[in-house]
Amino acid sequence: MRTRKGWLAAVAALAMAVAGVLTPAGPAAAESNGGTRVMPLGDSITEGTQVPGGYRIGLWQRLAAGGYRVDMVGSQFNGPGNLGDHDHEGHPGWRIDQIDANITGWLNTYQPRTVLLHIGTNDILQNYNVSTAPNRLSTLIDRITATAPNADVFVAQIIPLANAGQESAVRTFNNALPGIVQAKVNAGKRVHLVDQHSALTTADLIDGVHPTATGYDKMAAVWYRALQSVSGSIGTPGDGGGTTYQNVQLVGGGSGRCLDVPNGSTTNGAQVQLYDCWGGTPQRWTYTAGKQLQVLGNKCLDANGRGTANGTAVIVWDCNGQPNQQWNLNANGTISGVQSGRCLDAAGYGTANGTKINLWDCHGGSNQQWSTRS
């Protein structure tokens, strides 16, 4: 069997909280809810200078209200309590070239399905080779699409600046973007232009550079409409409550390996196992509204013999809709049987290829933690 190693953080359901204490900017705590991974990428306007969390607050709230399950990803972390996911890749003061120098590592680490790119403001503020900034942006987009070819990349025409000379440079920069994006589209790349510039005026800037809370929310509305216009970029409405997953891998938190049907067997009774994530059909699961975990077309995850005891083998069987084939995806990252109340468990805390999956009393340990991966 061909293999490809992979790793995701364990599932942690993220509910929208009431407004709370601001969290400091810094390395991400890797919040994850198993949803569609979206990377907010850019400078202080992504980080949310002046209004910690920035546009990500309003975007998160719109996504949650729309029933989308989205996992914001990145190495940075900040924002208030009413921002349900604080991860991002916004770096205050950074230019296009600095993002470009780091982007490959970030993409390989966080594997976003969607990238929201707002960058170029600091090239203008720092008067850094402004005339060639569009070329640098084009190179950055190429690096993103080469590293993450299946990701949708939303490229923003950057927001206004209050200084008249700098605003003239912003407009020149922005005017180059439609041609750059169209060239990528013509080359078959999944790149989309987003006009953030016309969404704001200088009245929406708190310091001539960064938006007010209202300005950031206007940005959020533009991002949200753009995301909704591209199928799959933020999943499907209804997934936000965990109702369904389509064709995903289930990754063990303790092992980093995937829930796998040995050798892709369609024989009733084949016991599932851990195996290196390689993305083939024996590792592609669909969680249905009927709480079944389907694989290989018409096979379902099943508690052997309708068993409910500790150690009951977890197998695949023809889908029949019975309670021993129904599973709850729990807020703490575990998956428990509706009939038994016991959890999918990697036997003996095993992490090696071939470790069998059984039912066991739910304790929330790493061998019972699972996350989704597209």
N, C-alpha and C positions, 0 to 999 in steps of 0.2 A: 504494500500500500504506500503510495506517495504521501509524504508528510510535509507540513509547514507549521512551524511552531508559532504560537500566538499567546497573547495575554490580555485580559481586560480586568478591571477592578470588579469586585462583587456587586451584585444588584443592591441598591439602597433606594427604596421608594422615596420620592421627594414631593412632599405636599407643599402647596403654597402656604406660607406662614404669614402671620400678621407682621407689620413693619416692626423692625427690631434694631438692635445695636449694629452699627457699621462694623464690618469685618475688615481687617487690615489687608492691604495688597501684599502679595507675596506668592511663594510657590503654592501650587494648587493642592488641595486636600483630596483631589480625585473623586469628587462627588459623581455618582453614576446612578441612573435609574433604568439602565438597560435600553434606553430609547435611541432614536436616530441621532447620531453624533454630529453636532454642529460646532465648528470652531470659529468664534468671533476673533478676527485677526487684524492687528493694526497697531496704533499708537495710543496716546492718552485718550483719544476720543472713543476708542474701544474699551479702554480701562475704566473710563468714567471720571476723569479729573474734574474737580469742582462738584460733581454729583456722583459719588462712588456707585459703580454699577452701570451708570450711563444708560445708553439705549437698551442694554440687556435687560433692564428691569421691565420696561414696557413690552419688550419682545417676549420675554418669558411669560408675562401675564396674559398676553394675547394667545400665545401657543397653548397655555394651560386651559384658558377659557374655550379655545377651539377644539379641545380634546386631543391635542397632539402630545405624544410622548417624545420629548427631545432632551438629549443629554448634551449640554454644553461642555466642551472639552478644551484643554490647554494647560500650560504650566503655571499660569497665574490664577489668583483667587482673591476676589473682593466683592463688596456690595452689601446691601442691607438685607434684613430678614424677609422682605417681600420679594426678593429675587430668589427664586427657588433653586437655582444652580449657579454657583459663584465662579466656576471655572471659565477661563478665557485665555487668549493669547494677545493681550493688549500691552504694549510697552511704551510708557511715556517718553517722549523725546526721540523715538527711533525713526529713522528714515527707511526708504525702500530698500537700500542696500543692506541695512542691518537686519531687516526681516528676511531678506533673501539669503543671508549668510547662515541663518538658523532654521529655515523652513523645512528642509529635508528631515532633520531630526525630529522636529515637532510632528510632522505628518506621519512619520514611521511609528512614533510613540503613541499618538492618539487616534490615528486612523479615522479622520472625520469623513462622514458621508457628504457633508456640505461645509463650505468655507465662506464666511462673510468678510470680505477684504475692503477695508477703508484705510488707505495709506497714501502718503504724498504730502501731507500738510507740513511735516517737519523739513522735508526737502526745500519747501518754499520759505518757511520761517528761518531756516538756517542758510538760505541762499546757496544751497549745495548743488552746483551744476544743474540749475533748474531747467535749462533747455533740453537736457538729456534725461530728465526724470521720466517722461513717458517710455523711453527705451528701457530704462531700468524696470519700470512696472511690467512691460511686456516680457522681459526676461524672467521676472518673478512669477508671472502667470504661467509661463512655460515650465518653470521648475515645479510649480504646484501640480499642473496637469500631468507632468511626466511621473511624478512621485505618487500621485493619487489619481490615476486616470479615470476612476469610476466616481469621483467626487464632482458634485456641482459647485462651481466657483462663481460667486456673486461679486462682481467688481464695482465698487462705488465710485461715482463722480463725487469728489470730496466736497464737504460743506464749505460755506463761505468763510472768509476772514474779514475782519472789520477794517484793517488797513487797506487803503485804496490800491496802493502799488502791489501789495501781496495778493489782493483779491484779483487784480488783473492777471497775475501769474497763475492763480487758481483756475481762472476761466480758460487760459491758454492750455494748461495741463488737462483740464476736463474735456476740452474740445478734441483732444487727441484720442480720448478713450474709446469713443464709438468705433473708430476704425480699427483700433487694436483688438477690441473684443470681437468685432465682426470677422477679422482675419482668423482668430482662434476658432470661431464657430465654423467658418468655411473649411478649416482643417479638421473638423470633426470633434473638436474639444467641447466639453460641457461647461461653457463660460457664458455668463449672463451679465449684462450691464444694468446697473441700478442708479438712478438719478437721485442722489441724496442732496445735491447742491440746491436744486429748486425747492426742496421741501422746507428749507430754513432761510431766514433773512438775518441780517446782523442784529436785529432786535431779539433774536433767539440766542444770542451769545452772551455769556455772563462776564467774560473778560476779553472779548474780541477774538477769541480762538475757540473756547470750549462752550458747548451749549448749556443753557439753563435746563432745569428739569423738564420744562415744557418742550424745549428744543430737542432734547434727547428722546422724548416720547414721540415727537414727530418723526425722528429717525426710525424709531421702533416700528411705527406704522408702515413706513416705506419698506423696511426689510420684510415685515410680515406679508405684505401684499406680494412682494417679489417671490418669497418662498412659496406662498400658496399657488403661484402661477406655474411652478415647475413641479410636475408630478414626481413624488418620491423623495423630494429634497428634505422634507420634514415628516416623512411617513404618511400615515393615513389617519384622518380624524376618527376618534374612537380608540385608537391605540393608546392614547394618553391615560386611560384608565386600566391599561393592561389587558384589555379584552381579547385582543388577538396579536399574534406575531406571525409573520410570513417568511418562511424559508430562511430561518436564522440558525446560527450555531449556538449551542449552550455550553458555556465555558466554565469549568470547575474553578472555584476561587482558590482552593489549596494547591491545585496542580497546574493550572493554566492549560490543561488539556480538555478536549471536547467530548461531549456525550456522543457515543459512536455505536453504530450497529456493526458488529464484527463482520468484516469482509462484505458488507452490504447485503447480508443474508435476509431473504424474505421468508424464511422458514418460521412458522409460528413457534414461539418459545425461545428464540435466540436472545440470550441475556446481554443487555447493553453494557458498555464498558467506557473507560476513559481511553482516549487515544489522541496523539498529536493532532492539532487542528490543521486540516488540509483543505477544507471547504467542499468536499465531495458530497454527493447526495446521501450517503449514510450518516452524515452529520448535519443535515438540513432539516430542521424541525419547524412545524407550523402549529401554533397554539390557537385553537378555535374558540368561537363563542361558546361552544359546548364543553369547554375545558379539556379537550383532548389534545395530546401532543402527537401529531401525525408525522410520519417519516416514510420515505420510499413509496410515496403514492397512497397506499391504502392500509398501511400498518400503523398501529397506535402503541404508545407506551402503556404498559400493562403490568399490574401486580400479579405475579404468577399464581394461578389457581385461585384467584380472588382472595389471596392471602392478606392478612393484616398484621401479622406478627413481625417482630424484629428479625431481620435476616431474610425476609421474603425477597426472592429474586425479582428484579425489575427487567421485564422482557419486552419484545415486540409481539403483537398478535393482530389478527384482522380486526379492524375497528368495528366495535359493536355498541358503543355508547353506554356501556355498563359502568357503575360507580368505580370499579377497580381500574378503569381507563380514564378517570377524570382527575385533574390535578389543579391545585391552587398555586398561583405564583404569588408568594408572600412578600410583604414589605421589607422583611429583613434579608431577602435574597435567597430564601429557601424555597423548595418546591415540594409540596406535601400532597399526599393522596387524599381525595375527598372521602373515600370509604374508610381508609385506615387512620387518617390523621397523622401518619408517619411520613418522614421526609426521605427524598432521594439522597442516598448516602454512599460515598465512595468507601468501599469496605476497608475497615482497619486503618482509616485515614490514609489509604494508599494514594500515591501520586503517579505511579508508573503506568506506562502503556499496558493495557489489558486489565487494569484494576476493575473488578466487577462492581456494579451498582445494585444496591439492595434498598429495602425499606429499613428505617431505624427511627427510634424516638428522636424527635426534633430537638436539637440542642444549639443550633446556630453556628456550629463549628465550621472551620474552613472547608472541610470535606463535604459539607452540606450547602455550600454557597454556590450560586450559579448566576451568570450574567449572559446577556444576549450579545451576539456579534453578527453583523450583516455579512 
